[in-house]
Amino acid sequence: MCTFVFYSAVIKEIDQRGYLQKDRIEAEVKWFYNSLGIDDAYFSTESVDNIADQILSIYGAKIAAFYRKDHKLELRLDNEGENRAVYIDTSKPGKPSVKRKRLGYEERIDSKYLDKSSSGKAYRLETFRSPAPVIKDGAGGDQHIRCYFIYKCEFPDGPTAEDETDMKKISDRMYYEKASENTKNIYQSLIEILINRTSGGPVIDMLEVENSNERRLVIAYRQKSATNYFSALSDLYHYYGLTSSRKYVENFANGVTVMCIYLSPSRGAPANISIEETMHQVMKEASLLYCLPINIYQNLFAERKLSLQEAIYAHCVTIFVIHFLNRLGPEYSTLQSILDADNPSHMEVLHKLKRRLRQETFTKDYIYSIISSQLKLVQQFYRSFAATHYVQTCSHGTPFRPSLSYQRIQVEDILTDEELKKLVRREADNDHHVLVMDAFRVFNNHVLKTNFYIPTKVALSFRLNPAFLPKVEYPQPLYGMFFCIGQEFRGFHLRFRDIARGGIRIVKSRSPEVYNLNAKSLFDENYNLANTQQRKNKDIPEGGSKGVILLNYESQDKATVAFQKYIDSIMDLLLPGTTPGVKNPIVDLYLKEEILFMGPDENTAGLVDWATIHARSRGAPWWKSFFTGKSPELGGIPHDEYGMTSLSVREYVLGIYRKLNIKQSEVRKLQTGGPDGDLGSNEILLSGEKYIVIIDGSGVLVDPNGIDRDELVRLAKARRMISEFNKSKLSSKGYKVLVDEKDVRLPTGEIVQNGTVFRNTFHLRAGSENITLMVPCGGRPEAIDINTVDRLIVDGKSCVPYIVEGANLFITQEAKLKLESAGAIVFKDSSANKGGVTSSSLEVLASLAFDDDGFYKNMCVSNEVMPEFYKEYVKEVQSIIKRNARLEFEAIWREHQKTGKSRSLLSDELSNAITNLTEELKSSSLWDDLEFRNSVLKEALPRLLQEKIGIETIVKRVPEAYMQAIFGSYLAGRFIYERGSSPDQFAFFEFMVNRMGLFAN
């Protein structure tokens, strides 16, 4: 019986409106108050007018249903505001409708309120389903009413720490007042587990409801870490024949969200499966759903044509197919054999043809349509995948209960690889279908390990054997490949050696068109970057690697979340799972320990500290060396602060000036990558040329009389874009055009119609500004290719005499060769910008050589006090960078003078010669000659480390394979830099005789 003050006021308000017969008013009001399962809090806070509106709307819908032929009740009411919202809808319990899903209130609630909630501004949700059908005479079937109530949270005043767990300090006032002590204790327990857990996945629990067949599903997770999760969970429990009577979503001031859903079997649910078994499966899949609340095959899952596991598996393989389907065919190989491999124009055209074939033959939509038509094959491939990688475990202290999915695997046939191959050919409609569906088999056969079945994952990761890559497209074989998929991103990590180093970059997209281009080139860009890194790493013990994270177009503001999920999902595969129910053991077909060495790159410089601390919190023994470029407080040597990459670039620029007797102050310079970036800002601070053009993410800055240096230095020190350049500092001929500007008149009278297009192509206008030197310090790969390079060549002569490529892959190899044939002096990226990797390698060496105490004492800045060792070590690292750059510059210059070969080709030949010789030397018998080994290591290892720790201790602490790589790379580098990339057969013998002689003396 309702006792609320507003009850009589609501009756009076409805009576005054005159829409309802007087003898029906009290019955309808009483039914609304008592029969819909609505919580008391709604009636105590909602206005009389709004309650009256909702009662009248529902009554009107019931009348309309009575006069319909099918007597079906359809009701959709909403009242949205800044501080609260109400939605009322009708549905059949446990029967999701795909049509209603597209129009659903739950999706709107996610996007408008729950997904946007944070500690500063958050919303809470209460939703209730009527216990009985709306129309009791059975007309309209079993339509129930569901009401959703959203309230803006009112947290206690003052800031709240992320590790705060006191419910009074973190709770919304309404929740704290009305929640029972038992509920508060349950929520607090899950929040504490979440905060103390080193991984970022959700905490999921199930509780019995006393004297009821209901079960209470409770999930805690970090705010903004899972979008669309609330609405996606409805699909999950409906799939398993469950329905909810009430659901709650509480956001807390410490950045945690807790969902609580009361579930029971719906009418028609299988009687032979207990509620415990069903809930156990829902709990397992709720963690999978957290990674990808929305997937490509969501509708097929909602329609129960695929299970959640099958749908998400198909989603992952679809992305795999998009990137790796071999669409070139034998005709491409034939054409490749006919064309001249030494002709840059031939190779560039072949490259463009390859890209077009791969992009246009099988579009994303076409691949989706093929897979959607072959669901039986998808299910069969999933069973094969699960039979290999599924590990049935139970949480500590709980009885063993095989999950429903595990039981299915045990009773259903698992086909062999040969049987799957035959099944594809039998079921597929045509050759295209065979090609796409057979890629599922390729994927399964090359997954060495995955976190697909780990309960607390935050994104999906797969360690792949890269042997499936066609050699015609990827001639240099990869050693290892990680493939990661999250709701905000997809990404890869590729490496060419077991011990390898390279940065992690995040790729952003300004528009859907740019995103599509970035998605199509993602893997090739990653492969080429890692290959460049392999050549660049010639002076250090590590081979080349690279990680690239592509943000989904709708997630451009989620770079930090995407990076954290990418790193954590890879760590799932690097660290052994030892906690059932949290980090389960996984099936490991690789059977060897793996360690990755990573560093900062585009859009990740500010995130590496988190990765280091996270690795330490997860118990990774290699946490100190996991990431380089971290803050000095963690023992890092920041590249940007000390200009490590720029130092090597400058050595090549200065080398050109030295060889050709050029005065730096007379050089007219164009630079891509502005004063806001690492490379761009340090290039400005270290250089003394006359800047004519700077191009960065914000636009183009030009002054034919020379850009004001003081203003440039100000921006470089503050790390600001050229958009903040003071225009009053420009001469009368100078101008600034930003990417968002249109129809800008230049001093020459030219009209720039589109600032973005102007920015993207201005580097190709270098000839019009009489540029002497171009130094790319930023920009997208292949900004100059065989199709655009002719704009830099006039009458067979390069408009820019000198180019030092600081940015990776800015100019394609074919374009470099054409520029060199037109007279330009070009030094490519893998030679010029290797300073950063040298710094990173020496940072890692220090972390491996010191024990923890020594590392904290000598390499970590504490309370803004920098250890003396750290200061001197940084200086030694800078000295080593400049020395290595000079050695390679001199070798390339000498070999070009001797042979006339292109410097770009010589750079590659030197790199390949050093890396190949390194592999031979590090495992040769020379390593076993202790005295000779130590003589080489004394030269190769930083002097300060030897003085501080001692070479014997360094050798003991640093893994032997790493020391062998140091030994081999140093010896190989000194030999190749001295004798060239193609020495005669006696050259190494002479080199060794000389070294032995020096050692003996």
BAKEPA-189696 format. One record per residue (C-alpha): x, y, z. Coordinates in steps of 0.05 Angstrom, whole numbers, padded with zeros to 5 digits, always signed. Example, Ala and Ser with C-alpha at 12.3 -4.5 7.8 and 13.67 -1.06 7.14 Angstrom:
<atoms>
+00246-00090+00156
+00273-00021+00143
</atoms>
This chain:
<atoms>
+00000+00000+00000
+00030+00067-00019
+00038+00119+00035
+00074+00174-00004
+00055+00247+00005
+00050+00256-00071
+00000+00199-00080
-00063+00242-00069
-00031+00300-00106
-00021+00256-00167
-00094+00234-00165
-00116+00306-00160
-00071+00327-00218
-00097+00272-00265
-00169+00289-00245
-00157+00363-00263
-00131+00346-00332
-00196+00310-00348
-00166+00256-00393
-00185+00196-00350
-00252+00174-00323
-00258+00190-00249
-00273+00118-00230
-00208+00095-00264
-00161+00147-00235
-00145+00116-00168
-00139+00046-00196
-00088+00069-00249
-00048+00110-00199
-00047+00052-00149
-00027+00003-00204
+00030+00050-00226
+00055+00057-00154
+00050-00016-00133
+00052-00061-00194
+00113-00039-00235
+00167-00057-00185
+00190+00016-00182
+00235+00034-00124
+00208+00081-00070
+00264+00132-00084
+00232+00150-00151
+00166+00171-00119
+00201+00210-00065
+00241+00252-00114
+00199+00257-00178
+00151+00315-00190
+00075+00307-00189
+00069+00332-00261
+00119+00281-00287
+00087+00222-00250
+00019+00243-00277
+00047+00248-00348
+00075+00178-00344
+00011+00147-00316
-00031+00179-00370
+00017+00158-00425
+00017+00085-00402
-00059+00085-00397
-00064+00114-00468
-00017+00059-00493
-00060+00006-00460
-00123+00033-00494
-00087+00035-00562
-00065-00038-00552
-00136-00059-00537
-00160-00034-00605
-00101-00065-00644
-00116-00131-00679
-00056-00163-00644
-00071-00127-00578
+00003-00113-00574
+00023-00060-00524
+00079-00014-00549
+00101+00041-00504
+00161+00088-00509
+00165+00148-00462
+00226+00190-00447
+00241+00253-00408
+00314+00273-00412
+00348+00327-00372
+00416+00348-00347
+00407+00323-00276
+00357+00266-00287
+00322+00225-00340
+00264+00176-00343
+00250+00124-00396
+00191+00075-00398
+00188+00019-00448
+00153-00047-00461
+00185-00113-00476
+00179-00188-00469
+00223-00216-00413
+00283-00253-00441
+00264-00237-00513
+00309-00183-00543
+00286-00150-00607
+00339-00130-00657
+00292-00076-00684
+00282-00047-00614
+00356-00056-00600
+00372-00006-00655
+00323+00044-00624
+00335+00021-00552
+00335+00064-00491
+00393+00025-00460
+00439+00046-00517
+00418+00118-00507
+00429+00113-00432
+00499+00086-00445
+00518+00140-00495
+00486+00200-00460
+00499+00184-00387
+00537+00122-00366
+00594+00122-00416
+00608+00195-00401
+00609+00187-00326
+00673+00206-00289
+00692+00225-00219
+00677+00298-00236
+00608+00286-00267
+00572+00220-00261
+00504+00189-00264
+00470+00131-00229
+00415+00086-00257
+00357+00047-00228
+00313+00005-00273
+00254-00040-00257
+00211-00089-00295
+00138-00099-00277
+00130-00167-00243
+00068-00185-00284
+00045-00172-00356
+00014-00103-00366
-00053-00129-00392
-00078-00184-00346
-00128-00215-00393
-00071-00241-00437
-00083-00193-00495
-00017-00173-00526
+00020-00234-00500
+00066-00223-00441
+00087-00151-00451
+00119-00122-00389
+00137-00050-00373
+00208-00031-00357
+00224+00036-00325
+00292+00069-00325
+00310+00126-00277
+00375+00164-00283
+00400+00213-00230
+00461+00258-00230
+00508+00237-00174
+00519+00282-00115
+00586+00264-00084
+00615+00292-00019
+00652+00357-00028
+00727+00356-00040
+00774+00314-00083
+00773+00239-00078
+00834+00195-00086
+00831+00137-00136
+00849+00088-00081
+00796+00113-00032
+00747+00057-00011
+00708+00089+00046
+00637+00084+00021
+00615+00148+00056
+00669+00188+00021
+00659+00160-00049
+00583+00147-00054
+00528+00188-00083
+00486+00217-00026
+00420+00184-00049
+00453+00116-00057
+00487+00120+00011
+00423+00138+00046
+00379+00084+00015
+00426+00025+00005
+00427-00030+00057
+00489-00043+00097
+00495-00111+00062
+00495-00078-00007
+00546-00027+00015
+00591-00082+00042
+00584-00122-00023
+00601-00061-00066
+00659-00040-00021
+00689-00110-00025
+00688-00109-00101
+00716-00038-00104
+00773-00058-00058
+00790-00118-00101
+00788-00075-00164
+00833-00021-00135
+00884-00071-00107
+00885-00114-00170
+00945-00102-00215
+00907-00117-00279
+00852-00071-00304
+00796-00121-00319
+00729-00122-00285
+00714-00155-00218
+00653-00200-00225
+00614-00236-00170
+00549-00274-00163
+00505-00276-00100
+00443-00314-00083
+00379-00276-00065
+00348-00305-00002
+00284-00346-00013
+00286-00334-00088
+00309-00366-00152
+00341-00299-00169
+00415-00289-00171
+00451-00223-00164
+00505-00208-00215
+00552-00153-00190
+00607-00124-00234
+00658-00070-00215
+00703-00036-00266
+00738+00030-00280
+00697+00087-00308
+00704+00100-00383
+00740+00034-00392
+00681-00001-00426
+00630+00036-00468
+00562+00007-00484
+00573-00045-00430
+00506-00037-00395
+00465-00048-00458
+00510-00104-00483
+00501-00143-00419
+00426-00148-00435
+00442-00187-00498
+00487-00233-00459
+00438-00255-00405
+00381-00258-00455
+00423-00306-00497
+00426-00354-00438
+00351-00351-00423
+00354-00302-00365
+00313-00240-00351
+00324-00184-00301
+00274-00156-00252
+00316-00096-00232
+00384-00067-00249
+00427-00014-00216
+00488+00024-00239
+00526+00063-00187
+00584+00109-00202
+00632+00128-00147
+00676+00189-00136
+00740+00146-00139
+00728+00130-00213
+00695+00062-00203
+00629+00037-00233
+00589-00019-00201
+00531-00054-00237
+00482-00099-00201
+00433-00141-00240
+00380-00187-00210
+00371-00247-00257
+00325-00307-00260
+00306-00358-00314
+00257-00331-00364
+00196-00370-00389
+00219-00425-00435
+00291-00428-00408
+00321-00498-00412
+00298-00538-00351
+00359-00584-00352
+00408-00528-00339
+00412-00500-00268
+00413-00426-00253
+00483-00436-00223
+00510-00465-00288
+00479-00409-00328
+00505-00355-00282
+00574-00385-00283
+00575-00380-00359
+00547-00309-00358
+00602-00288-00309
+00656-00317-00354
+00629-00284-00416
+00617-00217-00381
+00693-00210-00378
+00698-00224-00452
+00641-00175-00466
+00679-00122-00426
+00734-00124-00479
+00687-00115-00537
+00617-00094-00516
+00601-00082-00589
+00628-00127-00644
+00617-00133-00719
+00570-00192-00709
+00530-00162-00651
+00463-00172-00687
+00478-00245-00700
+00492-00254-00627
+00428-00216-00606
+00389-00261-00654
+00423-00322-00622
+00454-00345-00688
+00523-00341-00656
+00544-00345-00584
+00583-00287-00554
+00648-00326-00557
+00635-00344-00630
+00616-00273-00648
+00677-00241-00617
+00722-00295-00645
+00693-00281-00714
+00703-00206-00702
+00777-00217-00688
+00787-00263-00748
+00751-00214-00793
+00802-00160-00775
+00856-00212-00787
+00826-00227-00855
+00821-00153-00873
+00896-00144-00860
+00925-00210-00885
+00882-00241-00939
+00930-00257-00995
+00895-00225-01053
+00952-00215-01102
+00952-00282-01136
+01005-00313-01182
+00998-00258-01233
+01029-00208-01185
+01089-00253-01174
+01097-00261-01249
+01095-00186-01260
+01146-00176-01204
+01194-00224-01237
+01188-00186-01304
+01200-00117-01276
+01269-00090-01261
+01282-00093-01186
+01336-00040-01192
+01290+00009-01226
+01257+00052-01172
+01199+00072-01217
+01183-00001-01231
+01185-00019-01157
+01143+00040-01136
+01089+00024-01188
+01090-00048-01165
+01082-00025-01093
+01022+00018-01112
+00991-00039-01151
+00999-00085-01091
+00964-00034-01046
+00906-00025-01094
+00896-00100-01104
+00895-00112-01030
+00847-00055-01016
+00797-00060-01072
+00789-00134-01087
+00761-00152-01019
+00728-00094-00982
+00710-00097-00909
+00636-00102-00926
+00648-00157-00976
+00688-00197-00926
+00633-00187-00874
+00579-00211-00922
+00619-00274-00938
+00631-00292-00865
+00558-00277-00846
+00535-00326-00898
+00579-00382-00871
+00560-00385-00797
+00566-00461-00793
+00638-00456-00815
+00650-00400-00765
+00623-00444-00709
+00665-00503-00731
+00728-00460-00733
+00713-00431-00665
+00706-00501-00636
+00775-00518-00664
+00803-00454-00634
+00771-00467-00567
+00793-00540-00565
+00865-00515-00570
+00865-00455-00524
+00809-00463-00474
+00834-00481-00404
+00779-00501-00354
+00796-00474-00286
+00761-00456-00222
+00773-00399-00173
+00808-00413-00108
+00761-00440-00056
+00703-00454-00104
+00680-00522-00127
+00698-00544-00198
+00641-00529-00245
+00651-00540-00319
+00624-00481-00358
+00571-00491-00411
+00620-00472-00466
+00670-00523-00439
+00615-00576-00438
+00598-00561-00510
+00670-00571-00531
+00671-00639-00498
+00610-00666-00535
+00618-00634-00604
+00663-00660-00658
+00729-00624-00668
+00753-00630-00740
+00825-00639-00760
+00860-00587-00803
+00851-00629-00865
+00778-00641-00849
+00768-00565-00840
+00802-00552-00907
+00754-00601-00942
+00694-00573-00905
+00710-00502-00930
+00713-00526-01002
+00648-00565-00994
+00609-00508-00960
+00638-00447-00995
+00598-00418-01053
+00657-00395-01096
+00732-00383-01096
+00724-00317-01058
+00687-00352-01003
+00740-00406-01000
+00795-00354-00995
+00761-00316-00938
+00737-00376-00898
+00804-00412-00905
+00836-00352-00870
+00801-00376-00806
+00841-00440-00811
+00905-00400-00824
+00890-00358-00763
+00878-00418-00718
+00941-00453-00741
+00985-00394-00725
+00959-00372-00657
+01013-00393-00607
+00979-00364-00546
+00921-00318-00529
+00887-00285-00469
+00818-00299-00499
+00798-00342-00439
+00832-00302-00383
+00776-00273-00338
+00807-00205-00324
+00832-00184-00392
+00820-00113-00416
+00831-00126-00490
+00844-00188-00533
+00914-00207-00553
+00942-00262-00597
+01015-00283-00603
+01020-00305-00676
+01072-00344-00713
+01085-00297-00772
+01103-00354-00819
+01037-00344-00856
+01061-00278-00885
+01075-00286-00960
+01148-00275-00976
+01131-00238-01040
+01099-00183-00999
+01143-00186-00937
+01212-00209-00959
+01246-00200-00891
+01217-00253-00844
+01190-00230-00777
+01211-00265-00713
+01149-00249-00672
+01080-00217-00679
+01028-00195-00628
+00958-00177-00652
+00914-00138-00604
+00841-00116-00608
+00802-00072-00560
+00738-00033-00563
+00777+00031-00576
+00833+00005-00622
+00869-00050-00659
+00944-00057-00660
+01005-00099-00674
+01074-00109-00644
+01126-00136-00693
+01198-00155-00683
+01254-00182-00726
+01295-00214-00671
+01281-00248-00605
+01317-00191-00569
+01291-00129-00603
+01276-00056-00589
+01228-00004-00617
+01176+00048-00598
+01101+00044-00592
+01062+00095-00631
+00989+00114-00631
+00958+00133-00698
+00901+00183-00697
+00853+00201-00754
+00823+00269-00768
+00765+00243-00809
+00732+00177-00829
+00768+00180-00896
+00836+00186-00861
+00817+00130-00813
+00801+00083-00872
+00868+00099-00903
+00904+00088-00837
+00868+00022-00826
+00887-00003-00895
+00960+00013-00885
+00966-00005-00812
+01003-00071-00816
+01048-00050-00874
+01066+00014-00838
+01082-00026-00775
+01124-00076-00815
+01163-00022-00851
+01175+00017-00786
+01201-00046-00752
+01244-00061-00813
+01272+00009-00811
+01285-00001-00737
+01321-00065-00752
+01369-00028-00798
+01374+00030-00749
+01393-00015-00691
+01458-00035-00723
+01500-00004-00666
+01462-00037-00609
+01450-00108-00585
+01375-00108-00598
+01343-00121-00666
+01286-00079-00693
+01214-00078-00669
+01155-00031-00670
+01085-00027-00642
+01028+00011-00675
+00961+00025-00643
+00906+00051-00689
+00850+00086-00652
+00780+00071-00678
+00751+00134-00709
+00700+00144-00654
+00755+00136-00601
+00803+00192-00620
+00799+00218-00548
+00815+00149-00518
+00890+00146-00533
+00910+00134-00460
+00858+00080-00448
+00877+00045-00514
+00951+00047-00497
+00939+00018-00428
+00895-00038-00455
+00945-00054-00510
+01002-00060-00460
+00963-00099-00409
+00937-00149-00460
+01008-00162-00486
+01032-00171-00415
+00979-00225-00406
+01019-00266-00456
+01088-00249-00428
+01074-00265-00355
+01052-00334-00330
+00981-00337-00304
+00983-00363-00233
+00918-00338-00202
+00856-00379-00223
+00796-00334-00233
+00841-00273-00242
+00899-00291-00288
+00888-00363-00309
+00943-00405-00340
+00940-00404-00416
+00959-00454-00469
+01029-00435-00492
+01050-00466-00558
+01110-00420-00563
+01143-00455-00503
+01196-00401-00491
+01200-00341-00446
+01192-00275-00483
+01214-00206-00463
+01197-00144-00503
+01235-00079-00500
+01192-00018-00517
+01198+00057-00519
+01160+00121-00534
+01140+00142-00604
+01085+00186-00634
+01031+00203-00582
+01060+00158-00527
+01116+00198-00495
+01073+00215-00435
+01049+00144-00424
+01113+00104-00413
+01116+00117-00338
+01049+00084-00330
+01073+00023-00369
+01135+00017-00326
+01097+00023-00260
+01044-00025-00286
+01096-00077-00305
+01125-00071-00235
+01056-00078-00202
+01042-00141-00243
+01106-00171-00218
+01145-00170-00283
+01219-00184-00266
+01240-00142-00325
+01200-00080-00307
+01261-00034-00304
+01279-00050-00376
+01209-00058-00404
+01202+00014-00427
+01255+00067-00442
+01243+00142-00447
+01210+00140-00379
+01217+00196-00329
+01283+00205-00291
+01246+00187-00227
+01240+00116-00255
+01311+00114-00281
+01294+00136-00351
+01333+00181-00398
+01280+00223-00435
+01298+00229-00508
+01264+00296-00515
+01295+00329-00454
+01366+00310-00476
+01355+00313-00552
+01380+00242-00562
+01348+00230-00630
+01365+00300-00654
+01438+00292-00637
+01448+00238-00689
+01407+00276-00741
+01450+00337-00729
+01514+00297-00739
+01492+00282-00810
+01474+00354-00824
+01540+00378-00795
+01577+00324-00834
+01550+00352-00899
+01571+00422-00879
+01641+00396-00860
+01652+00358-00925
+01626+00414-00970
+01652+00473-00929
+01583+00503-00921
+01567+00558-00871
+01508+00538-00829
+01480+00609-00823
+01473+00614-00899
+01430+00551-00906
+01355+00561-00922
+01318+00506-00885
+01250+00471-00890
+01229+00428-00831
+01168+00383-00823
+01150+00369-00752
+01143+00432-00710
+01167+00460-00644
+01117+00419-00604
+01150+00352-00619
+01212+00318-00592
+01252+00317-00656
+01225+00382-00683
+01237+00423-00620
+01307+00397-00609
+01326+00407-00682
+01307+00480-00674
+01346+00488-00609
+01409+00453-00635
+01411+00485-00704
+01435+00551-00731
+01406+00552-00802
+01359+00604-00829
+01289+00574-00823
+01245+00590-00883
+01189+00538-00874
+01162+00498-00815
+01103+00450-00824
+01070+00416-00765
+01003+00388-00745
+00971+00457-00740
+00992+00485-00807
+01047+00519-00847
+01093+00576-00825
+01133+00611-00880
+01179+00672-00883
+01224+00679-00944
+01267+00728-00904
+01277+00678-00848
+01231+00660-00791
+01245+00698-00727
+01292+00653-00687
+01276+00681-00618
+01202+00666-00628
+01218+00596-00654
+01262+00582-00594
+01206+00606-00548
+01157+00557-00580
+01208+00500-00579
+01223+00509-00506
+01149+00512-00489
+01133+00454-00538
+01080+00494-00574
+01055+00488-00645
+01066+00541-00698
+00993+00560-00690
+01018+00600-00630
+01073+00636-00669
+01066+00711-00661
+01048+00735-00731
+01076+00804-00716
+01145+00771-00718
+01137+00755-00792
+01164+00799-00847
+01118+00829-00899
+01128+00767-00943
+01116+00718-00887
+01051+00681-00872
+01018+00628-00829
+00962+00582-00854
+00928+00536-00805
+00893+00471-00823
+00824+00495-00804
+00829+00558-00847
+00798+00567-00916
+00805+00619-00971
+00868+00651-00942
+00903+00703-00985
+00979+00698-00984
+01026+00758-00993
+01038+00734-01064
+00964+00740-01079
+00953+00664-01081
+00888+00640-01049
+00893+00579-01005
+00825+00546-01008
+00836+00490-00957
+00887+00495-00901
+00892+00420-00890
+00907+00405-00963
+00957+00462-00963
+00992+00434-00902
+00993+00363-00928
+01027+00382-00994
+01069+00444-00978
+01134+00404-00969
+01129+00390-01044
+01135+00465-01058
+01205+00470-01030
+01232+00492-01098
+01191+00556-01097
+01224+00577-01032
+01297+00564-01054
+01306+00514-00998
+01377+00488-00987
+01364+00436-00933
+01302+00395-00917
+01299+00359-00850
+01235+00319-00840
+01224+00314-00765
+01152+00292-00768
+01095+00275-00815
+01061+00213-00841
+01099+00158-00877
+01108+00163-00952
+01096+00238-00954
+01143+00238-01014
+01135+00178-01061
+01148+00162-01134
+01084+00197-01155
+01100+00263-01119
+01176+00266-01121
+01177+00298-01190
+01150+00361-01158
+01218+00368-01124
+01256+00358-01189
+01261+00411-01243
+01298+00400-01308
+01327+00336-01281
+01356+00370-01219
+01332+00365-01147
+01305+00431-01120
+01332+00414-01051
+01407+00398-01051
+01410+00366-00982
+01359+00322-00946
+01370+00289-00878
+01310+00246-00862
+01297+00251-00787
+01225+00225-00790
+01215+00150-00803
+01193+00130-00873
+01177+00202-00893
+01206+00189-00963
+01198+00122-00998
+01262+00087-01019
+01244+00095-01093
+01235+00170-01084
+01301+00175-01047
+01337+00141-01105
+01305+00187-01155
+01324+00249-01115
+01396+00223-01110
+01398+00210-01185
+01376+00283-01193
+01436+00306-01153
+01410+00311-01082
+01451+00287-01022
+01402+00245-00982
+01414+00209-00916
+01358+00163-00898
+01321+00153-00833
+01352+00088-00811
+01421+00122-00810
+01403+00193-00789
+01356+00183-00730
+01387+00124-00694
+01407+00166-00633
+01342+00152-00596
+01351+00076-00600
+01423+00082-00577
+01400+00121-00516
+01346+00071-00502
+01393+00012-00507
+01443+00043-00459
+01386+00060-00411
+01365-00014-00412
+01437-00036-00402
+01441+00005-00339
+01376-00024-00313
+01402-00095-00325
+01471-00082-00297
+01450-00050-00231
+01414-00088-00177
+01350-00055-00151
+01385-00016-00096
+01440+00008-00143
+01389+00026-00196
+01348+00069-00147
+01411+00102-00119
+01447+00117-00185
+01394+00122-00239
+01331+00148-00205
+01319+00222-00191
+01288+00230-00122
+01258+00294-00094
+01285+00331-00155
+01356+00312-00135
+01393+00281-00194
+01448+00230-00177
+01517+00250-00200
+01524+00184-00236
+01460+00198-00275
+01486+00266-00298
+01552+00238-00323
+01519+00177-00353
+01473+00220-00395
+01533+00258-00421
+01568+00193-00439
+01506+00168-00476
+01504+00233-00516
+01577+00224-00533
+01567+00153-00557
+01508+00174-00600
+01549+00227-00635
+01608+00181-00644
+01566+00125-00676
+01532+00175-00722
+01599+00203-00745
+01626+00133-00758
+01568+00114-00802
+01566+00182-00838
+01640+00175-00855
+01631+00104-00879
+01572+00121-00924
+01608+00183-00952
+01672+00143-00965
+01635+00085-00999
+01595+00133-01042
+01659+00168-01064
+01691+00100-01079
+01633+00065-01114
+01584+00119-01136
+01527+00080-01106
+01467+00116-01078
+01475+00135-01005
+01406+00106-00990
+01427+00038-01017
+01494+00042-00981
+01458+00056-00916
+01417-00008-00924
+01478-00048-00945
+01517-00025-00884
+01459-00041-00838
+01448-00110-00867
+01521-00126-00866
+01528-00106-00793
+01465-00143-00770
+01484-00206-00808
+01555-00205-00782
+01529-00192-00712
+01488-00256-00714
+01550-00295-00735
+01597-00264-00685
+01554-00268-00622
+01551-00344-00627
+01621-00354-00654
+01680-00385-00618
+01708-00315-00609
+01659-00307-00551
+01693-00365-00515
+01760-00330-00516
+01752-00297-00448
+01810-00248-00454
+01790-00225-00524
+01717-00222-00504
+01733-00176-00445
+01777-00132-00489
+01718-00121-00536
+01669-00110-00479
+01715-00059-00447
+01709-00018-00510
+01635-00031-00522
+01608-00020-00451
+01600+00051-00424
+01662+00072-00385
+01621+00097-00325
+01584+00031-00317
+01649-00007-00316
+01678+00040-00264
+01616+00037-00221
+01599-00037-00225
+01658-00073-00256
+01657-00113-00319
+01655-00180-00283
+01592-00160-00245
+01560-00132-00308
+01572-00198-00345
+01541-00237-00287
+01478-00194-00282
+01462-00181-00355
+01433-00242-00392
+01486-00278-00431
+01448-00272-00497
+01445-00197-00488
+01520-00193-00474
+01534-00236-00535
+01493-00188-00576
+01534-00128-00548
+01598-00165-00565
+01576-00182-00636
+01544-00115-00654
+01604-00075-00630
+01655-00117-00666
+01613-00121-00730
+01600-00047-00730
+01673-00028-00723
+01693-00076-00779
+01638-00054-00829
+01647+00020-00815
+01722+00012-00827
+01721-00037-00887
+01653-00025-00919
+01592-00069-00931
+01627-00114-00983
+01698-00126-00959
+01742-00178-00993
+01750-00246-00962
+01814-00229-00925
+01789-00163-00896
+01760-00192-00832
+01823-00233-00820
+01866-00171-00826
+01818-00133-00781
+01822-00187-00728
+01898-00192-00733
+01902-00117-00720
+01855-00122-00661
+01892-00181-00632
+01957-00142-00640
+01928-00083-00604
+01901-00129-00550
+01970-00163-00542
+02004-00096-00535
</atoms>
